[in-house]
């Protein structure tokens, strides 16, 4: 008799032992360990957060967050994007413990252990749940691919290597040498 495929839920995920020091995401009901980022990954993340934070403090369109913070897309899909943004218009999805729904923008910084998942599975997952814009930051190529949700999923708006532009932040212009310094 074949075994039933039993999936983890958000409740199971929340009840992982506190002594567990690894980070996990819940993807399709499967617990996936997320390796610790490298120092270069962290520097890129900090640089992007600083740039976005400075922009938000001047224009005040919403809220920026970074991992580890749970984004609960469904009972079987809980992610911890590197960086994400929730507009003021959608701030009702922000709770004390997590974010309950799709952010307006998700930014994933690629690493050898997660790049394929970020480019394929998560790209589809984020599109299904209505994330409006998705950035894939490639530290090796020193480039950022900006995608926007369309009728058939995410469509690439551009792969930027010098100055990034975004539909989410039309007044923002990011000099990528500041990101990848």
N, C-alpha and C positions, 0 to 999 in steps of 0.2 A: 504494500500500500504506500503510495507516494506521500511524503511529508508535506504538510501545508506550509506555505510560505508565510511566516509570521513577521510582520513589520513592526518596527519601533514607532512609537508616537511621541509627540512633544512631551507628554507627561513622563514617559520613560526617559527621554533625553534630560529633562529637568531633574530627574532623580538619580543620575549617575553618581557614584560615590564621590564625596567631596575631596577625598584623598587623591582622586584622579587629577594629575597635573597636566595632562594632554588636552589640547583643544579638539573638539569634534564639531561636525556639522551633521545634520540629519537630511539625507538626500534620498527621496523615494522610500522612506521608511528604513533606510540602512544607515548605521552609524559609520561615518567616515572620519578618520583621524586627520587633522590638519597639522602638518609639520610646522615647527617654529620657523619664522622668517629669518632671512639673513640680515646682517647689519646694513648692507646696501639697500635691500628691500625696505628696511625700516627708515633709512635716510630719505628714500624716494617718497615713502608714505608721509613722513613728517613734512617734507618740502611741499607736497601737494596740499596737505591739510593746512599748512601755514598760508599758502597762496589763496586757497579757497576761503579760509577763515578771514583773512584780510579783506577779501572781496565782500564776503557776507556782512562783515561789520560795517561796511560803507553802504551796502545796498539792502541788507536785511530781508532777503527773500525766503529764509527758512533756516534749517538746522543741519549741521554737518556732524557725522559720527564716524567712529572707526572701530575696528575689531580690537578686542573681543566684545561684541554686543550682538545679541540674537535678533535676527530678522525672521519672524515667523510668517512664512508664506502660506503654509497649510499645516495640518496636524502631522504630516509626514515629511515636510520640507522646512528645515530651519537652517539658515546660513549665517555666516559671520563675514560679510564682505570687508575687504581691507578698509575702504572708505565709502560712505554713502550719504546722500542728501535727501531730506524730506522738506518739501515746500511748506510754507505757512498755511496754504490752502488745504493741505492734507495732514496737518499736525495732529488730527484726531487719531491717527494710527500709532502715535508715540505714547507708550505707557511708562509707568515707573520702572518696569523690569526689562522691557524690550520694545521692538517695533512690530506691530501687528498688521502686516500687509506690505505691499511693494513700495519701496522708496522711489522717488522720482529719478534718481541717478545712482548707479552703483559703479564703483571703480575697483577693479581687481588688478593687482600687481602680479604679473606672471612669475612663476618660479618653476624649476625643472619638475618638481613633484606635483604641481597643480595646473600647469599651463594647458595641458590637453583637456582637462575637466572644465577649466574656465572658458576655453574656446568653443567647447561643444555642449556638454551637458548643462552647465550653468547658463550658457547663452540661451538655450532653449527654455530652461526653467524660468529664467528672469523674464523672457518674452511672454511665456504662458501666463505669468502672474501680473503682467502689466507694467513692468519697469519701463519708463519712457526712454531713458538713455543709459548706455552701458559703455564704459571705457575699459579697454584692455591695455595695460601699461607693460611694455616690453623692455625690461632693463638692458638686455643684451643689445637690442637694436636701437636703444635710446629713442623709442617711438611710442606714441599713444594712438591706438585705433579708437575712434569715436563712432559709435553706432547709435541709431535711433530706431525706436519701435515703429514698424510699418505693418502693412496688411498680412505679410507672410513671415513675420518675425523681425529680427534686427537687420537693418540695412546700414552698411558702412557709409558714413558721411565723409570720412577722410582718415588717412593714416598720417599723423603729424610728426615731424622730426625737428621743426624749428619753433613754430608758434601755433598753439592749439586754439581752436574756436569751438564753442559749444552752443547748441540750441537752448539748453537749459539755462545757461547764463550768457545771453547775447552780448552783454557789455564787457564780458571777461575775455582777456587775451593773455595766454600763458606762454611765457618764454621758456621753452623746454630745457634750455641750458641751466635754468634755475632749478628745475625738477631733478635733472640727472647729474648735478654737480658732484 
